[in-house]
Amino acid sequence: MELPSTEAPFFWVEVRFKNGRKEFYFNKDRLPLQINDVVAVEAHSGHDIGTISITGELVKLQMKRKGFKYKNQEQTPVVYRKATDKDLESWHEAREREGEAMRKSREVAKRLGLVMKISDVEYQGDGSKATFFYTAETRVDFRQLIRELAQLFGVRIEMRQIGARQEAQRLGGIGSCGRELCCSTWLSDFRSVNTAAARYQQLSLNPQKLAGQCGKLK
């Protein structure tokens, strides 16, 4: 639907990255962006590549829903451009390195005796940074791991701890209903859950039936 003539367009967009990760960016150059356009966006260093998931007034509603607030548009992350052929080539090359990076990082972590599970690796769109997602029951000192991974891969390394639900979201799978996991398809936020909801629905308090593949309550 077209906006009324008295309303100014909303120049923010939501960009989707690997495994459903989404961020908001300001379209400062007023680029004619549409859903599913691949764009180069600002990162802490260099640029990242993602796909437009929402534009226009829907972005404003999504910001309100997620509690996202912006004060100064000059200090917010921006959309640089629509992805060029060179951007896409670098992006695909980076994505192809993720599987090998995860395998080698697990080998290094095991050799160092670190009690952690590296479940996913995400390269930045320009290939200059790799983020390793891991789960651990206790605090892990991974300073030596970061040093060795930086020497091994020649990129900046970031370690990011995630919970069991976030791990299931990133890895995906098939639930007890026979369909793809809700957390990896449409469920974007994880609210605290307790057995009171099961009692309200008069369900059997069987932990095996109430818990998902991540071991947490559905």
Contacts in CASP RR format, 6 or more apart in sequence:
PFRMAT RR
TARGET T0000
AUTHOR 0000-0000-0000
METHOD contacts of the structure
MODEL  1
MELPSTEAPFFWVEVRFKNGRKEFYFNKDRLPLQINDVVAVEAHSGHDIG
TISITGELVKLQMKRKGFKYKNQEQTPVVYRKATDKDLESWHEAREREGE
AMRKSREVAKRLGLVMKISDVEYQGDGSKATFFYTAETRVDFRQLIRELA
QLFGVRIEMRQIGARQEAQRLGGIGSCGRELCCSTWLSDFRSVNTAAARY
QQLSLNPQKLAGQCGKLK
3 9 0 8 1.000
3 57 0 8 1.000
9 56 0 8 1.000
10 56 0 8 1.000
10 57 0 8 1.000
10 59 0 8 1.000
10 60 0 8 1.000
11 26 0 8 1.000
11 27 0 8 1.000
11 28 0 8 1.000
11 30 0 8 1.000
12 24 0 8 1.000
12 25 0 8 1.000
12 26 0 8 1.000
12 27 0 8 1.000
12 56 0 8 1.000
12 59 0 8 1.000
12 60 0 8 1.000
12 63 0 8 1.000
13 24 0 8 1.000
13 25 0 8 1.000
13 27 0 8 1.000
13 33 0 8 1.000
13 39 0 8 1.000
13 52 0 8 1.000
13 54 0 8 1.000
13 55 0 8 1.000
13 56 0 8 1.000
13 59 0 8 1.000
13 79 0 8 1.000
14 22 0 8 1.000
14 23 0 8 1.000
14 24 0 8 1.000
14 25 0 8 1.000
14 52 0 8 1.000
14 53 0 8 1.000
14 54 0 8 1.000
14 55 0 8 1.000
14 59 0 8 1.000
14 62 0 8 1.000
15 22 0 8 1.000
15 23 0 8 1.000
15 24 0 8 1.000
15 25 0 8 1.000
15 39 0 8 1.000
15 41 0 8 1.000
15 50 0 8 1.000
15 51 0 8 1.000
15 52 0 8 1.000
15 53 0 8 1.000
15 79 0 8 1.000
16 22 0 8 1.000
16 50 0 8 1.000
16 51 0 8 1.000
16 52 0 8 1.000
16 53 0 8 1.000
17 23 0 8 1.000
17 48 0 8 1.000
17 50 0 8 1.000
17 51 0 8 1.000
17 122 0 8 1.000
18 95 0 8 1.000
18 122 0 8 1.000
19 120 0 8 1.000
19 122 0 8 1.000
19 169 0 8 1.000
19 170 0 8 1.000
19 184 0 8 1.000
20 169 0 8 1.000
20 184 0 8 1.000
21 122 0 8 1.000
22 53 0 8 1.000
22 188 0 8 1.000
23 41 0 8 1.000
23 77 0 8 1.000
24 59 0 8 1.000
24 62 0 8 1.000
24 63 0 8 1.000
24 68 0 8 1.000
24 70 0 8 1.000
24 77 0 8 1.000
25 39 0 8 1.000
25 41 0 8 1.000
25 42 0 8 1.000
25 76 0 8 1.000
25 77 0 8 1.000
25 78 0 8 1.000
25 79 0 8 1.000
26 70 0 8 1.000
26 73 0 8 1.000
26 76 0 8 1.000
26 77 0 8 1.000
26 78 0 8 1.000
26 79 0 8 1.000
27 33 0 8 1.000
27 78 0 8 1.000
27 79 0 8 1.000
28 73 0 8 1.000
28 78 0 8 1.000
28 79 0 8 1.000
29 79 0 8 1.000
29 81 0 8 1.000
31 39 0 8 1.000
31 79 0 8 1.000
31 81 0 8 1.000
31 82 0 8 1.000
33 39 0 8 1.000
33 52 0 8 1.000
33 55 0 8 1.000
33 79 0 8 1.000
33 82 0 8 1.000
34 52 0 8 1.000
34 55 0 8 1.000
35 52 0 8 1.000
35 53 0 8 1.000
35 54 0 8 1.000
35 55 0 8 1.000
36 51 0 8 1.000
36 52 0 8 1.000
37 51 0 8 1.000
37 52 0 8 1.000
37 82 0 8 1.000
38 49 0 8 1.000
38 50 0 8 1.000
38 51 0 8 1.000
38 52 0 8 1.000
38 82 0 8 1.000
38 83 0 8 1.000
38 87 0 8 1.000
38 88 0 8 1.000
39 49 0 8 1.000
39 50 0 8 1.000
39 51 0 8 1.000
39 52 0 8 1.000
39 79 0 8 1.000
39 80 0 8 1.000
39 81 0 8 1.000
39 82 0 8 1.000
39 83 0 8 1.000
40 47 0 8 1.000
40 48 0 8 1.000
40 49 0 8 1.000
40 79 0 8 1.000
40 80 0 8 1.000
40 81 0 8 1.000
40 82 0 8 1.000
40 83 0 8 1.000
40 84 0 8 1.000
40 87 0 8 1.000
41 47 0 8 1.000
41 48 0 8 1.000
41 49 0 8 1.000
41 50 0 8 1.000
41 77 0 8 1.000
41 78 0 8 1.000
41 79 0 8 1.000
41 80 0 8 1.000
42 48 0 8 1.000
42 77 0 8 1.000
42 78 0 8 1.000
42 79 0 8 1.000
42 80 0 8 1.000
43 77 0 8 1.000
43 124 0 8 1.000
43 126 0 8 1.000
43 129 0 8 1.000
44 129 0 8 1.000
45 128 0 8 1.000
45 129 0 8 1.000
45 156 0 8 1.000
46 124 0 8 1.000
46 126 0 8 1.000
46 128 0 8 1.000
47 80 0 8 1.000
47 87 0 8 1.000
47 124 0 8 1.000
47 125 0 8 1.000
47 126 0 8 1.000
48 124 0 8 1.000
48 125 0 8 1.000
48 126 0 8 1.000
49 83 0 8 1.000
49 87 0 8 1.000
49 88 0 8 1.000
49 90 0 8 1.000
49 91 0 8 1.000
49 125 0 8 1.000
49 126 0 8 1.000
50 83 0 8 1.000
50 125 0 8 1.000
54 62 0 8 1.000
62 68 0 8 1.000
63 69 0 8 1.000
66 189 0 8 1.000
70 76 0 8 1.000
83 91 0 8 1.000
87 125 0 8 1.000
87 126 0 8 1.000
90 125 0 8 1.000
90 126 0 8 1.000
90 127 0 8 1.000
91 125 0 8 1.000
91 126 0 8 1.000
93 127 0 8 1.000
94 123 0 8 1.000
94 124 0 8 1.000
94 125 0 8 1.000
94 126 0 8 1.000
94 127 0 8 1.000
95 123 0 8 1.000
97 123 0 8 1.000
97 153 0 8 1.000
98 121 0 8 1.000
98 122 0 8 1.000
98 123 0 8 1.000
98 130 0 8 1.000
99 121 0 8 1.000
101 121 0 8 1.000
101 123 0 8 1.000
101 130 0 8 1.000
101 132 0 8 1.000
101 153 0 8 1.000
102 118 0 8 1.000
102 120 0 8 1.000
102 121 0 8 1.000
102 132 0 8 1.000
104 152 0 8 1.000
105 118 0 8 1.000
105 121 0 8 1.000
105 132 0 8 1.000
105 145 0 8 1.000
105 149 0 8 1.000
106 118 0 8 1.000
108 145 0 8 1.000
108 148 0 8 1.000
108 149 0 8 1.000
108 152 0 8 1.000
109 116 0 8 1.000
109 118 0 8 1.000
109 142 0 8 1.000
109 145 0 8 1.000
112 144 0 8 1.000
112 145 0 8 1.000
112 148 0 8 1.000
114 140 0 8 1.000
114 141 0 8 1.000
114 142 0 8 1.000
114 145 0 8 1.000
115 136 0 8 1.000
115 137 0 8 1.000
115 138 0 8 1.000
115 140 0 8 1.000
116 134 0 8 1.000
116 135 0 8 1.000
116 136 0 8 1.000
116 140 0 8 1.000
116 142 0 8 1.000
117 134 0 8 1.000
117 135 0 8 1.000
117 136 0 8 1.000
118 132 0 8 1.000
118 133 0 8 1.000
118 134 0 8 1.000
119 133 0 8 1.000
119 134 0 8 1.000
119 135 0 8 1.000
119 162 0 8 1.000
119 167 0 8 1.000
119 170 0 8 1.000
119 171 0 8 1.000
120 132 0 8 1.000
120 133 0 8 1.000
120 167 0 8 1.000
120 170 0 8 1.000
120 171 0 8 1.000
121 130 0 8 1.000
121 131 0 8 1.000
121 132 0 8 1.000
121 133 0 8 1.000
122 130 0 8 1.000
122 131 0 8 1.000
122 133 0 8 1.000
123 129 0 8 1.000
123 130 0 8 1.000
123 131 0 8 1.000
123 155 0 8 1.000
124 130 0 8 1.000
124 131 0 8 1.000
127 155 0 8 1.000
128 155 0 8 1.000
128 156 0 8 1.000
129 155 0 8 1.000
129 156 0 8 1.000
129 157 0 8 1.000
129 158 0 8 1.000
130 149 0 8 1.000
130 153 0 8 1.000
130 155 0 8 1.000
130 156 0 8 1.000
130 157 0 8 1.000
130 158 0 8 1.000
131 158 0 8 1.000
131 159 0 8 1.000
131 160 0 8 1.000
132 149 0 8 1.000
132 157 0 8 1.000
132 158 0 8 1.000
132 159 0 8 1.000
132 160 0 8 1.000
133 160 0 8 1.000
133 161 0 8 1.000
133 162 0 8 1.000
133 166 0 8 1.000
133 167 0 8 1.000
133 170 0 8 1.000
134 140 0 8 1.000
134 159 0 8 1.000
134 160 0 8 1.000
134 161 0 8 1.000
134 162 0 8 1.000
135 161 0 8 1.000
135 162 0 8 1.000
135 163 0 8 1.000
135 164 0 8 1.000
135 167 0 8 1.000
136 161 0 8 1.000
140 161 0 8 1.000
142 159 0 8 1.000
145 159 0 8 1.000
146 157 0 8 1.000
146 159 0 8 1.000
149 157 0 8 1.000
150 156 0 8 1.000
150 157 0 8 1.000
162 170 0 8 1.000
164 214 0 8 1.000
164 215 0 8 1.000
164 216 0 8 1.000
165 183 0 8 1.000
165 190 0 8 1.000
165 214 0 8 1.000
165 216 0 8 1.000
166 190 0 8 1.000
167 214 0 8 1.000
168 181 0 8 1.000
168 183 0 8 1.000
168 184 0 8 1.000
168 212 0 8 1.000
168 213 0 8 1.000
168 214 0 8 1.000
169 181 0 8 1.000
169 183 0 8 1.000
169 184 0 8 1.000
169 187 0 8 1.000
170 184 0 8 1.000
171 184 0 8 1.000
172 180 0 8 1.000
172 181 0 8 1.000
172 183 0 8 1.000
172 184 0 8 1.000
173 180 0 8 1.000
173 181 0 8 1.000
173 184 0 8 1.000
173 213 0 8 1.000
174 180 0 8 1.000
174 181 0 8 1.000
175 181 0 8 1.000
175 212 0 8 1.000
175 213 0 8 1.000
176 209 0 8 1.000
176 212 0 8 1.000
181 213 0 8 1.000
183 190 0 8 1.000
183 214 0 8 1.000
193 216 0 8 1.000
193 217 0 8 1.000
193 218 0 8 1.000
194 217 0 8 1.000
195 205 0 8 1.000
195 210 0 8 1.000
195 217 0 8 1.000
198 204 0 8 1.000
198 205 0 8 1.000
198 210 0 8 1.000
199 205 0 8 1.000
203 209 0 8 1.000
203 210 0 8 1.000
210 217 0 8 1.000
210 218 0 8 1.000
211 217 0 8 1.000
211 218 0 8 1.000
212 218 0 8 1.000
END
